[in-house]
Structure formats: C-alpha cells, structure tokens
Amino acid sequence: MKITNFPRVRITHGPTPLEFMPRMTEALGGPNLYIKRDDCTGLGSGGNKTRKLEFLMADAVKHGADTIITQGATQSNHARQTVAIAAKMGMKCEILLEDRTGSKVENYKKSGNVFLDLLYGANVQEVPGGTDMNAAMAKLAEELVAKGQKPYIIPGGGSNPIGALGYVVCALELVDQFNTQGLNVSSVVHATGSAGTQAGLVAGFEGTRSQIPVLGIGVRAPKEAQENNVYNLAVKTAELLGVPGSISRDSVKANCDYVGGGYGVPTDGMVEAVTMMARLEGILLDPVYSGKGMAGLIDLCRKGHFKKGENVVFLHTGGSVALYGYMDAFHGLKPL
C-alpha cells in the first residue's frame, strides 16, 4: 500500500493521542480501556471526517473545483468539518441537511453543528427526511455548473474509497502507537454509520496484516446492511490501493443493537455513556455517533464480551458540538 501515491491536503493535528482511561476501566471492571482521540484532529472542532477530507479536498483541487457540495443529517459533524475546510481553502460550500429525526426542538434545528455550518459560511438547504440525497446533490451540481461554478460532490460522511484512505492512514498510525507503547490490542471499537471510517480501518489493518479486529457499533442501519456496506467499501478501498483481494468478509463486524429508536434519536444508554465519560475522564462524546458507540462498548464490557486484562481501544470520532442540539436529552442531570 502506497498512500503517498494519492494527493493529500495535510491538515490533521496528528498523530492524535492514544490515552489510557483509568477511571472508566475501574468503573467497568473489565478490559483495560484506551481512547484514540480523533476528536482532536484540529479542523472545525475536530472529528473523524478531517482525515477523510485530506484526500477528498486534494481530489477536489485536482479536478479544479471552486465549490464543494455535501450532505448529512441536521446535526451533521461531516457537514461542519467540510465547510470548515472549504473556508480554509477559499472554496464555496453547499450543504444539504436531511431532516432524519423530525425533531422540532429549536436547539436541534438551530444550535450545535447547524450554527457552525452558517458561521463557517455554508449555504445551507434543509430537505425532508427520505430524500434521495445523492440525486439532490447531483441536481444542485447541475444548477451550479449552469451558473459557471465548478462543483465537487463529497458523499455523506466522506465515505467513498478516496475518503476511506484517511482511515487507512489512521490504522497505520494506530499500529505504530501500539508498537511504541507495547500494547497488544484485542479490539478497536468505534461508532459506524456511513461506513468510511470502519472500511478504512479494516483495509489498513488487513493490508498491514496486523490482525487487529475492528468492531463497529452501528448507529443507523441493521447489522447485515451495515456489514455489507462496510465490506463493499473496504474492498473498493483496497482495490484503489492496489491490493485487491486483501479484504476478508470475516474481518468486518458490526453490532447494531444500540441504535435505539433510529438514527440521531437519543437512548438512555447514550446519555449514560456521555455522562460517564464526562465525569470519569473529562472527555465529551457526541449524542449521535460516539455516544452510542461508547454505550455499546460499556454494555459489552458489562456482559463480559471483553475480558479483564484485555486491551480495548475506543476510537473517538468527535462531534461533541452536537451536544448543544441535544440538551433536552440530558434534562435530568444532577451534580455528583
């Protein structure tokens, strides 16, 4: 695998820290818990999309783009990071936000990521839930071309083979950190949604033959659909890297038991996970992705899925800005 073959805009503050979580480890009484701080990537409040955007924005420049088009849910972390880098690189940015939850809460509709989208200078359009977002972006691109602009479409979550390269890089970074710290890691766990993060990690770990299992905690799709999405993208990513046939279907694992009422809909487990991490480790998770991902990890630890003495790494995908859109979910908070 030669990552250097691909154009890249280097903006990530990296390598991001790999930290031990002593109080969470003690509270759960199971494996040794570590956290990979990809909430600290540096772009627009940080998050996992920064790594993907390094490659996607370089490709946009290669194609002579002057305008970026992308899409996501109302409180999209991806949209926020995309418009931030567009601003940094002097490009216009068009964002389509899909109303996937139907929430009428003012904080959800106007605060958090939505406010930052506007602050960074995006032209934001809201569209109804269930909209064909790829078709909507293609139509918008046609309209912009007719006006003389040169749009470049980035898929939701930055999740295509080019974007997934960002998490191939992260996998290589993790292997180096594990070796440096002398860690024998039994699993890397993270929230999985649009599939690019997990696909990149799988491609990276499989390509290096490091044999480090990746477990995605699903936040949207059922297990079979999620695993198929990740596998298909991992295969395409490996092909892009010039190592076709390197991805085994068995290397793609997702647990989708913690979605709750649907994408972006709060769960009791998410509220507990966010609160525990804030009060035990001083780390903020987000309510849509990392909060549900950590809720899954906490529950699996309690059920004995991970054994005492194992080293488990949670990949923090960022997104704490979205907490301001979900304050109502935390209305029962009491001081310690």
C-alpha positions as CSV (number, residue, x, y, z in Angstrom):
1,M,0.0,0.0,0.0
2,K,1.4,3.4,-1.0
3,I,-0.6,6.2,0.5
4,T,1.9,8.7,-1.0
5,N,0.5,7.9,-4.4
6,F,-2.6,9.9,-3.6
7,P,-2.8,13.7,-3.4
8,R,-3.4,14.9,0.1
9,V,-4.1,18.2,1.9
10,R,-2.3,17.8,5.3
11,I,-4.5,19.4,8.0
12,T,-4.9,16.8,10.7
13,H,-3.2,17.6,14.0
14,G,-1.6,14.2,14.3
15,P,-0.8,11.7,15.3
16,T,-3.8,12.1,17.6
17,P,-3.3,10.9,21.2
18,L,-3.8,7.4,22.3
19,E,-4.7,7.6,26.0
20,F,-5.4,5.1,28.8
21,M,-8.8,5.6,30.6
22,P,-8.1,4.5,34.2
23,R,-11.4,5.6,35.7
24,M,-13.6,4.1,33.0
25,T,-11.5,0.9,33.3
26,E,-12.1,0.8,37.0
27,A,-15.8,1.6,36.8
28,L,-16.5,-1.2,34.3
29,G,-14.1,-3.7,35.9
30,G,-13.3,-5.4,32.7
31,P,-10.7,-4.8,30.0
32,N,-8.1,-2.0,30.0
33,L,-9.8,0.8,28.1
34,Y,-7.9,3.2,25.8
35,I,-9.2,6.0,23.6
36,K,-7.9,7.2,20.3
37,R,-8.6,10.9,20.3
38,D,-9.8,11.7,16.8
39,D,-11.9,14.4,18.3
40,C,-8.6,16.3,18.4
41,T,-7.9,16.4,14.7
42,G,-7.9,20.2,14.7
43,L,-10.3,21.1,11.9
44,G,-13.5,23.0,12.8
45,S,-13.7,21.5,16.4
46,G,-12.2,18.2,15.2
47,G,-13.6,14.8,14.3
48,N,-13.0,11.8,12.1
49,K,-14.1,13.5,8.9
50,T,-10.9,15.6,8.9
51,R,-8.8,12.6,7.9
52,K,-11.1,11.8,5.0
53,L,-11.2,15.4,3.9
54,E,-7.4,15.5,3.5
55,F,-7.8,13.2,0.5
56,L,-11.2,14.4,-0.7
57,M,-10.3,18.0,-0.8
58,A,-7.0,17.2,-2.6
59,D,-9.0,15.4,-5.2
60,A,-11.4,18.4,-5.5
61,V,-8.4,20.7,-6.2
62,K,-7.1,18.2,-8.7
63,H,-10.4,18.5,-10.6
64,G,-10.3,22.3,-10.5
65,A,-13.3,22.7,-8.2
66,D,-14.3,26.0,-6.7
67,T,-17.4,24.8,-4.8
68,I,-17.9,21.8,-2.5
69,I,-21.3,20.1,-2.2
70,T,-22.1,17.6,0.5
71,Q,-25.0,16.3,2.6
72,G,-25.8,14.9,6.1
73,A,-28.4,14.9,8.8
74,T,-29.4,18.1,10.6
75,Q,-26.7,17.9,13.2
76,S,-24.1,16.5,10.8
77,N,-20.5,16.5,12.0
78,H,-19.3,15.8,8.5
79,A,-21.0,18.9,7.1
80,R,-19.4,21.1,9.8
81,Q,-15.9,19.9,9.1
82,T,-16.5,20.1,5.3
83,V,-17.5,23.7,5.3
84,A,-14.6,24.5,7.7
85,I,-12.0,23.1,5.3
86,A,-13.8,24.7,2.3
87,A,-13.5,28.1,4.1
88,K,-9.8,27.4,4.9
89,M,-9.1,26.6,1.2
90,G,-11.1,29.6,-0.2
91,M,-13.9,27.5,-1.7
92,K,-17.7,27.9,-1.5
93,C,-19.7,25.2,0.2
94,E,-23.2,24.0,-0.4
95,I,-24.8,21.8,2.3
96,L,-28.0,19.8,2.1
97,L,-29.3,18.8,5.6
98,E,-31.8,16.0,5.7
99,D,-34.4,16.0,8.5
100,R,-34.0,12.4,9.5
101,T,-35.4,12.7,13.1
102,G,-38.4,15.0,12.6
103,S,-37.4,16.9,15.7
104,K,-39.0,20.3,16.3
105,V,-36.7,21.2,19.2
106,E,-35.2,24.6,18.5
107,N,-31.8,23.7,19.8
108,Y,-31.6,20.8,17.5
109,K,-32.7,22.8,14.5
110,K,-30.5,25.9,15.0
111,S,-27.7,25.2,17.5
112,G,-24.6,23.0,17.5
113,N,-23.4,22.0,14.1
114,V,-26.1,23.9,12.3
115,F,-24.9,27.2,13.8
116,L,-21.3,26.4,12.9
117,D,-22.3,25.5,9.3
118,L,-23.6,29.0,9.0
119,L,-20.7,30.6,10.9
120,Y,-18.1,28.9,8.6
121,G,-20.1,30.3,5.6
122,A,-22.0,27.5,4.1
123,N,-25.1,27.9,2.0
124,V,-27.4,25.5,3.9
125,Q,-30.6,24.0,2.5
126,E,-32.9,21.8,4.6
127,V,-34.6,18.8,2.8
128,P,-37.3,16.4,4.1
129,G,-36.3,13.0,5.6
130,G,-36.3,10.2,3.0
131,T,-35.0,12.5,0.2
132,D,-32.6,10.8,-2.3
133,M,-29.6,12.8,-1.2
134,N,-27.3,11.7,-4.0
135,A,-29.9,12.7,-6.6
136,A,-30.4,16.0,-4.8
137,M,-26.7,16.8,-4.8
138,A,-26.4,15.8,-8.5
139,K,-29.3,18.2,-9.3
140,L,-27.6,21.0,-7.3
141,A,-24.3,20.4,-9.1
142,E,-26.1,20.8,-12.5
143,E,-27.6,24.1,-11.3
144,L,-24.2,25.4,-10.2
145,V,-22.5,24.3,-13.4
146,A,-25.1,26.3,-15.3
147,K,-24.1,29.3,-13.3
148,G,-20.5,28.9,-14.2
149,Q,-19.3,27.2,-11.0
150,K,-17.1,24.1,-10.8
151,P,-18.7,21.9,-8.1
152,Y,-17.2,18.8,-6.5
153,I,-19.5,16.4,-4.7
154,I,-18.4,14.8,-1.5
155,P,-20.7,11.9,-0.4
156,G,-22.3,11.8,3.1
157,G,-19.7,11.2,5.7
158,G,-17.0,11.5,3.1
159,S,-17.4,7.8,2.7
160,N,-16.1,6.6,-0.6
161,P,-12.7,4.9,-1.4
162,I,-10.9,8.2,-1.6
163,G,-12.3,9.4,1.8
164,A,-11.6,6.0,3.4
165,L,-7.9,6.4,2.7
166,G,-8.0,8.7,5.7
167,Y,-8.7,5.8,8.0
168,V,-6.1,3.6,6.3
169,V,-3.7,6.3,7.4
170,C,-5.2,6.1,10.9
171,A,-4.8,2.3,11.0
172,L,-1.1,2.7,10.2
173,E,-0.9,5.4,12.9
174,L,-2.5,3.1,15.4
175,V,-0.2,0.2,14.6
176,D,2.8,2.4,15.2
177,Q,1.3,3.7,18.5
178,F,0.5,0.2,19.7
179,N,4.1,-0.9,18.9
180,T,5.6,2.2,20.6
181,Q,3.5,1.7,23.7
182,G,4.0,-2.1,23.8
183,L,0.2,-2.7,23.6
184,N,-1.3,-6.0,22.5
185,V,-4.7,-4.8,21.4
186,S,-7.6,-7.2,21.3
187,S,-10.1,-4.9,19.5
188,V,-10.6,-1.4,18.2
189,V,-14.2,-0.3,18.8
190,H,-16.0,2.7,17.2
191,A,-19.3,4.1,16.1
192,T,-20.1,3.1,12.5
193,G,-22.5,4.9,10.2
194,S,-21.7,5.8,6.6
195,A,-19.0,3.1,6.6
196,G,-15.9,5.0,5.6
197,T,-14.2,5.0,9.0
198,Q,-14.6,1.3,9.5
199,A,-13.8,0.4,5.9
200,G,-10.6,2.4,6.1
201,L,-9.5,0.8,9.4
202,V,-10.3,-2.7,8.1
203,A,-8.4,-2.1,4.8
204,G,-5.4,-0.6,6.8
205,F,-5.2,-3.4,9.4
206,E,-5.7,-6.1,6.8
207,G,-3.2,-4.5,4.4
208,T,-0.6,-4.5,7.2
209,R,-1.5,-8.0,8.3
210,S,-1.7,-6.7,11.9
211,Q,-4.7,-8.9,12.7
212,I,-6.3,-6.3,14.9
213,P,-10.1,-6.8,15.0
214,V,-12.4,-3.9,14.4
215,L,-15.9,-3.8,15.9
216,G,-18.3,-1.1,14.6
217,I,-21.2,-0.1,16.8
218,G,-23.9,0.7,14.4
219,V,-25.9,4.0,14.7
220,R,-28.3,3.6,11.8
221,A,-28.6,0.5,9.6
222,P,-29.4,-3.1,10.6
223,K,-26.4,-5.4,11.2
224,E,-26.4,-7.2,7.8
225,A,-26.8,-4.0,5.8
226,Q,-24.1,-2.2,7.8
227,E,-21.6,-5.0,7.5
228,N,-22.3,-5.3,3.7
229,N,-21.8,-1.5,3.3
230,V,-18.5,-1.6,5.2
231,Y,-17.2,-4.7,3.4
232,N,-18.0,-3.4,-0.1
233,L,-16.3,-0.1,0.7
234,A,-13.3,-1.8,2.2
235,V,-13.0,-3.9,-0.9
236,K,-13.1,-0.9,-3.2
237,T,-10.6,0.9,-0.9
238,A,-8.2,-2.0,-1.2
239,E,-8.6,-2.0,-4.9
240,L,-7.8,1.7,-5.0
241,L,-4.6,1.0,-3.0
242,G,-3.6,-1.7,-5.4
243,V,-4.1,-4.6,-3.1
244,P,-7.3,-6.3,-4.5
245,G,-8.5,-9.4,-2.7
246,S,-6.9,-8.5,0.6
247,I,-10.2,-8.0,2.5
248,S,-11.8,-11.0,4.1
249,R,-15.6,-10.8,4.8
250,D,-14.9,-12.2,8.3
251,S,-12.9,-9.0,9.1
252,V,-16.0,-6.9,9.0
253,K,-18.0,-7.0,12.2
254,A,-20.8,-4.7,13.4
255,N,-23.1,-4.7,16.4
256,C,-26.2,-2.8,15.7
257,D,-28.1,-3.4,19.0
258,Y,-27.7,0.1,20.3
259,V,-29.4,2.2,17.6
260,G,-32.5,2.6,19.7
261,G,-35.4,4.4,18.1
262,G,-33.3,5.3,15.0
263,Y,-30.5,7.5,13.7
264,G,-30.0,10.5,15.8
265,V,-32.7,9.5,18.3
266,P,-31.3,9.7,21.9
267,T,-31.2,6.5,24.0
268,D,-30.7,6.0,27.8
269,G,-27.5,4.2,27.1
270,M,-26.1,7.1,25.1
271,V,-27.0,9.5,27.9
272,E,-25.3,7.3,30.4
273,A,-22.2,6.9,28.2
274,V,-21.8,10.6,27.5
275,T,-22.3,11.4,31.2
276,M,-19.8,8.7,32.4
277,M,-17.1,9.8,30.0
278,A,-17.6,13.4,31.0
279,R,-17.5,12.7,34.8
280,L,-14.9,10.0,34.9
281,E,-12.5,11.0,32.1
282,G,-13.3,14.7,31.3
283,I,-14.0,13.8,27.7
284,L,-17.0,14.8,25.7
285,L,-18.7,12.4,23.3
286,D,-21.4,13.2,20.8
287,P,-25.0,12.1,21.1
288,V,-25.4,10.5,17.6
289,Y,-22.2,8.6,17.0
290,S,-19.5,8.3,19.7
291,G,-22.2,8.4,22.5
292,K,-24.0,5.3,21.1
293,G,-20.6,3.7,20.2
294,M,-19.5,4.0,23.8
295,A,-22.9,2.9,25.1
296,G,-22.3,-0.3,23.1
297,L,-18.8,-0.8,24.5
298,I,-20.0,-0.2,28.1
299,D,-22.8,-2.8,27.7
300,L,-20.4,-5.3,26.1
301,C,-17.9,-4.9,28.9
302,R,-20.7,-5.4,31.5
303,K,-21.8,-8.6,29.7
304,G,-18.2,-10.0,29.7
305,H,-17.7,-9.8,25.9
306,F,-14.3,-8.3,26.6
307,K,-12.3,-10.0,29.3
308,K,-10.4,-8.5,32.2
309,G,-6.9,-7.7,31.2
310,E,-7.6,-7.3,27.5
311,N,-6.6,-4.0,25.9
312,V,-9.5,-2.4,24.0
313,V,-9.3,0.9,22.1
314,F,-12.2,3.1,21.6
315,L,-11.9,5.4,18.5
316,H,-13.4,8.7,19.4
317,T,-14.9,10.1,16.1
318,G,-15.6,13.5,17.6
319,G,-18.8,15.6,17.3
320,S,-19.3,17.0,20.8
321,V,-20.6,20.2,19.2
322,A,-23.8,18.3,18.6
323,L,-24.5,18.1,22.3
324,Y,-25.9,21.6,22.1
325,G,-28.6,20.3,19.8
326,Y,-29.5,17.5,22.3
327,M,-29.6,19.4,25.6
328,D,-33.2,18.2,26.2
329,A,-32.0,14.6,26.3
330,F,-29.9,15.5,29.4
331,H,-32.5,17.4,31.3
332,G,-32.2,15.1,34.4
333,L,-28.6,15.8,35.1
334,K,-27.7,16.2,38.7
335,P,-24.4,17.2,40.4
336,L,-22.2,14.5,41.8
